[in-house]
Amino acid sequence: MAEEFGPGRAETLSRDYVMSGLGGRTVEQALTAGLPAKEIWREVCTTFDVPPERR
């Protein structure tokens, strides 16, 4: 996430942005809940329209 969004924004997004595709969790909460990192990254990419070549 830091590579795509920059370190500061990535930290804020992972801590504060709740995603419905993660069951109403933030990235940090999803990781703590045991969701696979690849699944979380796919949801981040979908939510923030990350271009396919950077996914």
Secondary structure as UniProt FT lines:
FT   HELIX           2..5
FT   HELIX           7..16
FT   HELIX           20..22
FT   HELIX           27..32
FT   TURN            33..34
FT   HELIX           37..47
FT   TURN            48..49
FT   HELIX           52..54
//
